[in-house]
Amino acid sequence: MSGSVIDPRNGFHPIPNNSYLMISAKNPSFALQVIGNGYLTVGKLQGGLNQQWKFFINNDGSFSIRSVLSGGTMEIPDTSTYVMKVFPYVLVN
């Protein structure tokens, strides 16, 4: 797990194969986590696999965010809601 803090003023350049915690800026004792049914929530910072994330650069310069616990990708299926879910990652050739 990476111990460095990302400074957004310098851009985001994830280190391949490092895992990251997404810690609340408002209350740094909480982090984004995936729960049993695949939904995301904010929970007390513990650093478990369910709170660790890896970033992968896509061909268009955007990022895919995958759970270290499940390998599922973070998806926002409908931008009209604030619910996010982690879906199983499937490689399509």
Kinemage of the C-alpha trace (Angstrom):
@kinemage 1
@onewidth
@group {chain A} dominant
@subgroup {mainchain}
@vectorlist {calphas} color= white
{ca met a 1} P 0.000 0.000 0.000
{ca ser a 2} L 1.316 3.426 -0.909
{ca gly a 3} L 2.179 5.729 1.954
{ca ser a 4} L 2.362 8.900 -0.112
{ca val a 5} L -0.266 11.595 -0.265
{ca ile a 6} L -1.448 12.797 -3.695
{ca asp a 7} L -1.238 16.561 -4.146
{ca pro a 8} L -3.927 17.424 -6.743
{ca arg a 9} L -2.115 20.660 -7.617
{ca asn a 10} L 0.607 18.561 -9.266
{ca gly a 11} L -1.778 16.347 -11.229
{ca phe a 12} L -2.445 12.705 -10.593
{ca his a 13} L 0.202 10.250 -11.728
{ca pro a 14} L -0.468 6.896 -10.049
{ca ile a 15} L 2.433 4.520 -9.655
{ca pro a 16} L 1.665 1.214 -11.416
{ca asn a 17} L 0.793 -1.639 -9.051
{ca asn a 18} L 0.564 0.671 -6.012
{ca ser a 19} L -2.645 0.642 -4.055
{ca tyr a 20} L -4.175 3.818 -2.688
{ca leu a 21} L -6.628 4.790 0.018
{ca met a 22} L -9.279 7.382 -0.818
{ca ile a 23} L -9.440 9.309 2.421
{ca ser a 24} L -12.109 11.880 3.197
{ca ala a 25} L -10.781 15.439 2.925
{ca lys a 26} L -13.442 16.578 5.372
{ca asn a 27} L -12.678 13.930 8.006
{ca pro a 28} L -9.412 12.026 7.400
{ca ser a 29} L -10.389 9.274 9.817
{ca phe a 30} L -12.752 7.920 7.116
{ca ala a 31} L -12.067 6.281 3.743
{ca leu a 32} L -14.010 5.030 0.730
{ca gln a 33} L -14.666 1.291 0.961
{ca val a 34} L -16.532 -1.454 -0.823
{ca ile a 35} L -19.003 -3.478 1.256
{ca gly a 36} L -20.264 -7.049 0.827
{ca asn a 37} L -22.900 -6.323 -1.808
{ca gly a 38} L -20.462 -4.390 -4.017
{ca tyr a 39} L -21.702 -0.934 -3.030
{ca leu a 40} L -19.399 1.849 -1.921
{ca thr a 41} L -19.620 3.554 1.413
{ca val a 42} L -17.425 5.617 3.672
{ca gly a 43} L -16.127 3.813 6.730
{ca lys a 44} L -13.647 4.282 9.546
{ca leu a 45} L -10.125 4.282 8.126
{ca gln a 46} L -8.566 0.868 8.745
{ca gly a 47} L -6.543 0.298 5.555
{ca gly a 48} L -8.081 -3.101 4.794
{ca leu a 49} L -8.232 -4.557 1.299
{ca asn a 50} L -11.816 -3.276 1.007
{ca gln a 51} L -10.450 0.288 1.331
{ca gln a 52} L -7.557 -0.099 -1.106
{ca trp a 53} L -7.771 0.946 -4.759
{ca lys a 54} L -5.563 0.711 -7.844
{ca phe a 55} L -5.648 3.183 -10.715
{ca phe a 56} L -5.145 2.125 -14.332
{ca ile a 57} L -4.699 4.585 -17.175
{ca asn a 58} L -7.086 4.020 -20.099
{ca asn a 59} L -6.167 4.678 -23.730
{ca asp a 60} L -8.097 7.970 -23.702
{ca gly a 61} L -6.139 9.294 -20.678
{ca ser a 62} L -8.926 8.638 -18.163
{ca phe a 63} L -8.518 6.234 -15.257
{ca ser a 64} L -10.168 2.984 -14.255
{ca ile a 65} L -10.340 2.499 -10.511
{ca arg a 66} L -10.291 -1.108 -9.262
{ca ser a 67} L -10.863 -2.546 -5.821
{ca val a 68} L -7.861 -4.429 -4.439
{ca leu a 69} L -10.281 -6.733 -2.605
{ca ser a 70} L -12.386 -7.846 -5.567
{ca gly a 71} L -10.653 -6.505 -8.677
{ca gly a 72} L -13.979 -4.903 -9.601
{ca thr a 73} L -14.016 -1.524 -11.287
{ca met a 74} L -15.680 1.496 -9.738
{ca glu a 75} L -18.584 2.564 -11.931
{ca ile a 76} L -21.101 5.392 -11.849
{ca pro a 77} L -23.986 3.860 -13.814
{ca asp a 78} L -26.228 6.930 -13.800
{ca thr a 79} L -24.961 10.441 -13.199
{ca ser a 80} L -28.390 11.530 -11.952
{ca thr a 81} L -27.798 9.603 -8.709
{ca tyr a 82} L -24.949 9.533 -6.240
{ca val a 83} L -24.846 5.756 -5.816
{ca met a 84} L -21.686 4.078 -7.012
{ca lys a 85} L -21.070 0.361 -7.186
{ca val a 86} L -18.032 -1.797 -7.809
{ca phe a 87} L -18.620 -4.166 -10.705
{ca pro a 88} L -16.562 -7.279 -11.444
{ca tyr a 89} L -13.769 -6.507 -13.873
{ca val a 90} L -14.067 -8.355 -17.151
{ca leu a 91} L -11.373 -8.086 -19.795
{ca val a 92} L -12.884 -7.851 -23.276
{ca asn a 93} L -10.594 -8.620 -26.201
